[in-house]
């Protein structure tokens, strides 16, 4: 189910909207930036839980969040999906979106040690870039992307779950990324599905969340 908030209605948490995708919420630090929120039905204010920021390359916040919703409900994750993330442009829109979304996760009892990023195509590249440059990202869930040549020399150890369609033009680049991560000894997992250049299906979104939970358990965060 979806619930659309009226413009200017604010972004306070309404517990009656747990289990729904709530659209059109404005970031308090920058009201020009909006997002879709999903709070699992098990949500309790003050009880820390994992959070996933979802970055769609066209800012389709609901379209992107829907594939993670069932897994978020089952595992008790909070989803925040941006309306303002972009691909095929400079990193500026994504930087602006993340600067506004980062403080928002604090409003929803997200454990700062378990904040994850999910992206597709250019926004997956951006998520990896952020993981290289900050220790505040617990893991990256990436669909249909690759790295620029210089990034193959920038080692990092943040867990990465990747997917690509078997007819995706980024099929080979994604395999190269994960071969490099494997050689580095970085936590990684790659799944290939039947299809073109697109977001991972919901079944693999569930596997990604389950896999990240296993990685958190390995380092004592769960």
N, C-alpha and C positions, 0 to 999 in steps of 0.2 A: 504494500500500500504506500501511497505517496500523500504528503500533506504540503500544500503550497502556502508559504507565509506571505502575507501582504507586504509590499514595500513599506519600509519605515516601521514595521511591527516590532523591531528589536530582535535580539537573538538570545533571549533568556531560555534556559532549559525548561521545557514543559514535560514533566514525567509522563503525562498522558499520551505523549507522542513517541514513547519508546516502541521499538519494533516497526517504525515507519521511516521512510526517506523524507526528510523535511527539507524542502527546497527554499532557496532564496534568502538564506541567512546572511547578514552583513557582519563582516569582521569589525570588532570594536576599534582596533587600532587604525583601520583604513576602510571606511564604509563603502568605498568604490569596489572593494573586493568582496565577492559573495561565494557561498558554497552550499553544498547539500550535506546534511548531517544524518548519520544513522547511529542511534543509541540502541543497543540490544535490550531485550525485555528484562534481562537480568541486571540492567544498569542501576547502580546505587551511587548517589553523589558521595564523594569522599572515599570510595573504594577503588584503589588504583587498578588499572587494566591496560592492556595494549591499545595503541592507537595507530591507525593507518591513514596517511594523507595520500589521496589519489589525484594524480595529475593527468588529465586527458589532453592530447595534443590539440584538440579543438574546443576545450573548455566544456565538454558535454558531461557535466557533473553527474547527472542521474544515470546516463548511459554507462559511464565507467563504474559508478558505485554499485549498480545493480548486480554486477557479476561477483562482487565480494560480499553482498548483503547476507546471503544464507550462511556462509562460513562465519561472518562476523557475529551473527545471531548465535550460532552454535558454540563458538569459542569465546564470546563475550567481548569482542573488540568494538572500539568506537571508530567510525569512518567519518572523515571530512574530505569531501571531493570538490575540487576547485572549479568554478565557472570561468576562470580567467587564465588558466594555464594554456600555453601555446607551443606549437612546433613550427619548423620551417621559418624561423625568425631568430632574432637575437635572444639571448638568455634573459633579457630585461623583464618581459612579462612574467616569467616563472620566478625570478628573484622577487619581484613585487608580490606575487601571489603567496610565496612561502613566507616572506616577512610578515604578511598579514595573518596567515594561517597558524604560524608557529605559536603565537601567544594564545590562540583560540583553544588549542588542545589542553591548556591548563585549566580551562573552564569545565572540562568534562572528565576530570579525574583520570587522565591518562598518565601512566607511569612514564616519567621522562627517560627511563632506561630502556623502554620498549616502544619507541616511536619509529614507525616504518614508513617507507615511501614506495609508492607504486606508480609506474609510468609506462607509456607505450610510445615507441618510436622516439621522437626527439625529447619527449619528457622523461623517458627512461634514461637517455643519455644525461639529462640534467640531474636526475636522481643519483646516478653513479658519480657525477661530478661533485655533488654535495657530499656524498659518502666519503670521497677522497679528501675533502677539505674540512670536515668537522667530525667530532666524536659523538655527536648527538643523534646520529642515525643508526638504529639498531639493525637494519636490514633493508635491502632493495628487492622489490618484485618488479621484473622487467619483461615487457613483451616486445618482440620484433624490433630490436635495436642492435647497435654495434658501437664500437669505440673509434675515435679518431686515432691515427697512427701514434701520436705522441703519448697517448694514454696507456699504451702497452708497456711503457717503462715506469708507470706511476703505480707502484704496488700498493694494494690496500687489502684489508682482511675482513671487511664488513660482509656478513652473509648475503649471498645473492642467489635468488631463485629466478631463472630465466625461462622464457617460452618463445617459440617461433612456429609459424605455420610452415608446412613442408613446401609450400609454393611462395612463401614470403621472400621478397628480394633481400631481406636481412637474415635469411636462414643461415647462410654461410658466415656472415659477420657475427651472429650470435654464437655459433659453434666455436668460432675463433676466440671470442671473449671467454667462454667457459673453459676452453682448453688452457688459456693463459691463467685463469683463476685456479684451475686444478694444478698447474705446474707450480704456482706460488704456494699451494697448500691452503688457499683461502676457502672457507666454507661455501660451497656452490652446488646447485642442482639445475639441470636443464631438461625440459620436457618439450618434445616436438608433437604438434597436433596437425591434423589434416585441415588445411585451409590457407588463405592468403595472408597478406599483411593486415593484421587486425589484433585487437585485444585478445588475450587468452580467454577460453571459455570458462564458465563458472566452475566446472569440475576441476580445472587446473588452478583457478583462484583459491578453491578450497585446499587443494594440495599445498599451495604456496603458504597459506596461513598455518596449516598443520606443520609444514616443514620448519617455518620460522619458530613455532612453539617448541619444536624439538631442539633447535639451536639455542633458544633461550634456556631450556632445561640443562643443556650441556654446560653452560657457563654460570649456572646457579641463579638465573633471573626468573625462574618459574618453579 
